[in-house]
Amino acid sequence: MASKTESTQSLNVDPAELEKFAALAHRWWDKNSEFKPLHAINPLRL
């Protein structure tokens, strides 16, 4: 006997948050952006 399984997906992500971080992504790795202090302290963590 075959059975059909249906699943419901629920979003656990806020689309506004995704948009916010997507907008930051291109600047994140720029060592001269507002994230410069994070790049400066990263070697200390390693």
C-alpha positions, 0 to 999 in steps of 0.5 A: 500500500502506497502512502503519500507523505506531505510536509509543511515547511515553516520559515524560521528566518526573518526575510528582513534579517536576510535582506539586512545581512545580504546588504552587508555581505559585500562590505564584510570582507573589505578591510577598509570598511567599517568592519576594519577593527574586526579584521585587525583583531582577528589575527589575535584570535588565531 
